[in-house]
Amino acid sequence: MKDKSKRTRAVHGGTRRSQYNEVSEAIFLTQGFVYDTAEAAEARFLKAGDDEFIYARYGNPTVRMFEERIALLEGAEDAFATASGMAAVNGALTSMLRAGDHVVSARALFGSCLYILEEVLTRYGVEVTFVDGTDLAHWQAAIRPDTKAVFFESMSNPTLEIIDIEAVSDLAHSVGATVIVDNVFSTPVYSDAIAQGADVVVYSATKHIDGQGRALGGVILGTREFIRKTVEPYLKHTGAALSPFSAWLMLKGLETMELRVRAQTQTALDIAQALEAEPKLSRVIYPGLASHPHHDLAMKQLGAGGTVLALDAGSQEAAFRLLNALEVVIISNNLGDAKSIATHPATTTHQRLPDAQKAVLGITPGLIRLSVGLEGTEDLIEDLRQGIAAI
């Protein structure tokens, strides 16, 4: 499958069939596995083969299918699936870091990612330096000879800044640092983060991979050595395993992901273009618009603007009026779903941040994050316009 298109890999990659030769992937709902003899159990615990499993916390045939398929899709050597996207972020960072290590991170991050870097890692003696991820001079000044890792979202949540993966990776690799990229907004459809220099890629499979609001899941991708010798020992002992049923849902999601994401992206562009001149909005943020400050980089790195845009209604009161007037778009805090979802980051996903930090990140009181779904484009534009009229 390696020489096939992404769409073909997303449908067929990693398939394992039982003796029944089923068409749809089987769900192995078991927590343990049986050995023919005590000697066989001993041998498997010493070294499990590619098609041998010990315990569902360590691995499962359905979960392994998902790991192999997403790794094939992303161009990674291997992957480890986790119970959620945040388990993947935490696992990728914590598994490789120790007290005294130094990490450089972009400051524009999802609230839970910030919590891991600001609270969890520093609590255990890891030094973290935050930078403006879009400014290469800031990265260059912050990365030191002893820097162990750099971390950033390739497209930031919720202000949609684009970070130059290749340039930051070059700086990090010059001192031997590992590059960890949270790639949720970029999606596996548009991203070539590993080819562009990332060592480790993290996804919340809850988003576009499932794409239908059904289950939590995450995945860490990288070299086989990193996944099996660094990530796997940490995660299998700390227990952030993906359930077989959720893995099966993610496999089904991968089959239609490219069709969904490309349709959502086109609708997002149409909405952004339709609303860009709305006088009641102080700004429309979308990397697919020529007005976006990182538009050229987005086109070079991704080739598209993605499925999410942001609208600024000017104040929290105006944003709430807009949100409360919506009839098609729902108010929630997920993204990458078949349903269009509007979120007010300042009072939900990034609520815990001090006002000064929100201001630095561009998370204004009027900012609304809009994850575009699969509804009719004209229906969404009409819904948003009547919401804007309520301001």
C-alpha positions in Angstrom: 0.0 0.0 0.0 3.0 2.4 0.4 2.9 3.4 -3.3 -0.9 4.0 -3.3 -2.7 7.3 -2.9 -3.8 8.5 0.6 -7.4 7.7 -0.2 -6.5 4.1 -1.0 -4.3 3.7 2.0 -7.1 5.1 4.3 -9.4 2.4 3.1 -7.2 -0.7 2.9 -4.1 0.0 5.0 -3.3 -2.3 7.9 -6.2 -4.7 7.3 -6.0 -8.0 9.2 -8.6 -10.7 8.5 -9.6 -13.6 10.6 -10.2 -17.1 9.4 -13.6 -15.9 8.2 -12.2 -13.4 5.7 -14.6 -10.7 6.8 -15.0 -7.5 4.6 -15.3 -5.0 7.5 -12.6 -5.1 10.1 -13.3 -7.3 13.1 -13.7 -5.9 16.6 -11.7 -8.0 19.1 -13.5 -7.2 22.3 -11.1 -8.9 24.6 -8.8 -7.7 27.4 -6.6 -10.8 27.3 -5.3 -13.6 25.1 -4.8 -17.4 25.6 -1.5 -19.3 25.3 -1.2 -22.9 24.3 1.4 -23.6 26.9 3.2 -22.0 29.8 6.3 -22.0 27.6 4.4 -20.1 24.9 3.3 -17.5 27.5 6.9 -17.1 28.7 8.1 -16.6 25.1 5.5 -14.0 24.3 6.3 -12.0 27.4 10.0 -12.1 26.4 9.3 -10.9 22.9 5.8 -10.7 21.3 5.7 -11.1 17.5 3.9 -8.7 15.1 0.7 -10.7 15.3 1.0 -11.7 18.9 -0.8 -9.9 21.8 -0.5 -10.1 25.6 -3.1 -7.7 27.1 -5.3 -5.0 25.6 -3.4 -2.3 27.5 -0.4 -3.4 25.5 -2.1 -4.0 22.2 -5.1 -5.5 20.5 -5.7 -6.7 16.9 -8.3 -4.0 16.1 -6.2 -1.3 17.7 -3.2 -2.5 15.8 -5.1 -2.2 12.5 -5.8 1.4 13.2 -2.2 2.1 14.2 -0.9 0.5 11.0 -3.4 2.3 8.8 -2.8 5.7 10.2 1.0 5.2 10.2 0.8 4.2 6.5 -1.3 7.2 5.8 1.0 9.6 7.6 4.2 8.2 6.2 5.4 7.1 9.7 7.2 3.9 10.6 4.9 3.1 13.5 2.1 4.4 15.7 0.7 3.9 19.2 -3.0 4.6 19.7 -4.3 6.2 22.9 -7.6 6.8 24.8 -7.8 10.4 23.7 -5.9 13.2 21.9 -4.6 14.6 25.2 -3.3 11.2 26.2 -1.4 11.2 23.0 0.1 14.7 23.7 0.9 13.8 27.3 2.4 10.4 26.2 4.6 11.9 23.5 6.1 14.5 25.8 6.2 12.7 29.2 7.6 9.4 27.8 10.7 11.1 26.6 11.3 13.9 29.2 13.0 13.8 32.6 13.8 16.4 35.3 16.3 18.9 34.0 15.3 18.6 30.3 14.5 21.7 28.3 11.6 22.1 26.0 10.7 25.0 23.6 7.1 25.3 22.7 4.9 27.7 20.8 2.7 29.6 23.2 -0.4 29.4 21.0 -1.8 26.1 22.1 -5.1 24.4 23.1 -5.8 24.9 26.8 -5.1 21.3 27.8 -1.8 21.3 26.0 -0.8 24.4 27.8 -1.7 22.7 31.1 0.6 19.8 30.4 3.5 22.1 29.5 3.0 24.8 32.1 1.8 22.6 35.1 2.6 18.9 34.6 6.0 19.0 33.1 7.3 21.9 35.1 6.0 20.2 38.3 8.5 17.3 37.6 11.4 19.5 36.8 11.2 20.0 33.1 12.1 23.6 32.0 9.7 25.0 29.3 10.3 28.1 27.3 7.4 29.6 25.3 7.9 31.5 22.1 5.9 33.1 19.3 5.7 30.1 17.1 5.3 32.2 13.9 8.6 34.0 14.5 11.7 32.0 13.6 13.9 34.4 15.4 12.2 33.5 18.6 12.7 29.8 18.0 16.4 30.5 17.2 16.9 32.5 20.4 15.1 29.9 22.6 16.6 26.7 21.3 19.7 25.8 23.3 22.4 23.1 22.8 20.7 21.1 25.6 17.1 21.5 24.3 15.5 18.1 24.3 12.3 18.7 22.3 10.3 21.4 20.6 6.5 21.3 20.5 3.9 23.2 18.5 0.5 22.9 16.8 1.1 23.1 13.0 -2.1 25.2 12.9 -2.9 26.8 16.2 -6.1 26.5 18.2 -8.1 28.7 18.0 -6.4 31.6 16.1 -5.2 29.5 13.2 -1.6 30.6 13.1 0.6 28.5 10.7 4.0 27.4 11.9 6.7 26.6 9.4 7.4 22.9 10.2 10.5 22.6 8.0 12.2 25.8 9.3 11.5 25.0 13.0 12.6 21.4 12.4 15.9 22.5 10.9 16.6 24.7 14.0 15.7 21.9 16.4 17.7 19.2 14.6 20.8 21.4 14.6 21.0 20.7 18.4 19.6 17.2 18.2 16.2 18.1 19.6 13.1 16.0 18.8 10.3 17.8 16.9 6.8 17.0 18.2 3.9 18.4 16.2 0.2 18.4 17.2 -1.3 18.2 13.7 -5.1 18.1 14.5 -6.1 21.2 12.5 -3.9 20.3 9.6 -5.5 16.8 9.3 -3.8 13.7 7.9 -5.4 14.7 4.5 -3.4 17.8 4.0 -0.4 17.2 6.2 3.0 15.9 5.3 4.6 16.9 8.6 7.0 14.0 8.8 8.3 14.6 5.3 8.6 18.3 6.2 10.9 17.5 9.2 8.7 16.5 12.2 10.0 13.5 14.2 6.7 12.8 16.1 3.2 13.7 15.0 0.2 13.6 17.4 -3.5 13.5 16.5 -6.7 13.7 18.4 -8.5 11.0 16.5 -11.7 12.4 18.2 -11.7 15.1 15.5 -11.5 14.5 11.8 -10.5 10.9 12.0 -13.7 9.8 13.7 -15.4 12.9 12.3 -18.8 12.1 13.5 -18.7 12.9 17.3 -18.8 9.3 18.4 -15.7 8.4 20.4 -12.5 9.7 22.0 -9.2 8.6 20.6 -5.6 9.7 19.9 -2.5 8.5 18.2 1.3 9.1 18.4 3.3 8.6 15.2 7.0 8.4 14.7 10.0 6.1 14.1 9.6 2.5 15.2 12.4 3.0 17.7 10.7 6.0 19.3 7.2 4.4 19.4 8.3 0.9 20.7 11.2 1.9 22.9 10.1 5.2 24.3 6.3 5.6 23.9 5.1 2.0 24.3 6.8 1.3 27.7 5.4 4.5 29.2 1.8 4.1 27.8 1.3 0.4 28.4 2.3 0.8 32.1 0.3 4.1 32.7 -2.8 2.7 30.9 -3.9 5.2 28.3 -5.0 2.5 25.9 -7.6 3.0 23.1 -10.6 0.6 23.3 -11.0 -1.9 20.5 -14.5 -0.6 19.7 -13.2 3.0 19.5 -10.3 1.8 17.3 -12.9 0.2 15.0 -14.8 3.5 14.8 -11.6 5.2 13.9 -10.9 2.7 11.1 -14.4 3.3 9.7 -13.7 7.1 10.0 -10.5 6.8 8.0 -12.3 5.3 5.1 -14.3 8.5 4.5 -12.0 11.0 6.0 -10.6 12.5 2.8 -14.0 13.0 1.2 -15.3 14.6 4.4 -12.4 16.9 5.0 -12.1 18.1 1.4 -15.8 18.9 1.3 -15.6 20.7 4.7 -12.6 22.7 3.6 -14.3 23.9 0.5 -17.3 25.0 2.5 -15.0 26.7 5.1 -13.4 28.7 2.2 -16.8 29.6 0.8 -18.0 30.8 4.2 -14.9 32.8 4.9 -15.1 34.5 1.5 -18.8 35.3 2.0 -18.4 36.7 5.5 -15.0 38.5 5.1 -16.7 41.8 4.2 -19.4 41.7 6.9 -19.3 45.1 8.7 -20.4 43.7 12.1 -17.4 41.4 12.2 -14.1 42.9 13.2 -12.2 40.1 11.5 -12.5 36.7 9.7 -9.5 34.4 10.2 -9.0 31.6 7.7 -5.6 30.4 6.3 -7.3 29.9 2.9 -8.0 33.6 2.6 -5.3 35.8 0.9 -5.8 38.2 3.8 -4.5 35.7 6.3 -0.9 36.6 7.4 0.3 33.1 6.8 -1.7 32.3 3.7 1.4 31.6 1.5 2.9 29.3 4.1 -0.5 27.5 4.5 -0.7 26.9 0.7 2.9 25.7 0.6 2.7 23.5 3.6 -0.8 22.2 3.3 -2.2 23.3 0.0 -5.5 24.3 1.7 -6.9 26.3 4.5 -8.5 23.5 6.5 -11.9 23.0 8.0 -11.9 25.6 10.8 -12.2 29.4 10.7 -12.6 32.1 13.3 -14.9 35.1 13.4 -14.6 38.1 15.7 -17.8 39.7 16.7 -16.1 42.5 18.6 -17.2 41.7 22.2 -18.4 38.8 24.3 -22.0 40.2 24.3 -22.0 40.4 20.5 -20.5 36.9 20.2 -23.1 35.4 22.5 -25.9 37.1 20.5 -24.5 35.6 17.3 -24.1 32.2 18.9 -27.6 32.2 20.5 -29.2 33.1 17.2 -27.8 30.1 15.3 -30.2 27.5 14.1 -28.1 25.1 12.1 -24.7 25.5 13.6 -24.6 23.9 17.1 -22.7 25.3 20.2 -20.2 22.8 21.5 -16.5 22.5 22.0 -15.4 19.7 19.6 -14.2 20.2 16.0 -13.7 18.2 12.9 -17.3 16.8 13.1 -19.9 16.2 10.4 -22.0 18.8 12.2 -20.9 22.5 12.2 -19.8 23.6 15.6 -19.3 27.0 17.0 -17.2 27.6 20.2 -16.5 30.7 22.3 -12.8 29.9 23.3 -12.5 32.7 25.9 -15.2 31.3 28.1 -14.8 27.5 27.3 -11.7 25.8 25.9 -9.3 28.6 27.0 -11.3 29.9 29.9 -8.6 29.3 32.5 -6.0 31.5 30.8 -5.4 34.9 32.4 -6.9 37.8 30.3 -3.4 39.1 29.6 -2.4 35.7 28.1 -5.5 35.5 26.1 -4.7 38.9 24.7 -1.2 37.8 23.7 -2.7 34.8 21.9 -5.3 36.8 20.1 -8.2 35.1 22.0 -10.4 38.2 22.2 -13.8 38.3 24.0 -15.5 38.4 20.6 -13.7 35.5 19.0 -15.8 32.5 17.8 -14.2 29.3 16.5 -16.2 27.7 13.7 -15.6 24.1 12.8 -17.3 23.6 9.5 -19.4 20.4 9.0 -21.0 18.7 6.0 -24.3 20.7 5.9 -25.2 22.6 2.8 -23.0 25.6 2.2 -25.8 28.0 1.5 -27.6 26.8 4.7 -24.6 27.6 6.8 -23.9 31.0 5.2 -27.6 31.9 5.7 -27.5 30.7 9.3 -24.3 32.7 10.1 -25.7 35.8 8.5 -28.9 35.7 10.5 -26.6 35.2 13.6 -24.6 38.2 12.6 -27.8 40.2 12.1 -28.6 39.6 15.8 -25.5 41.4 17.0 
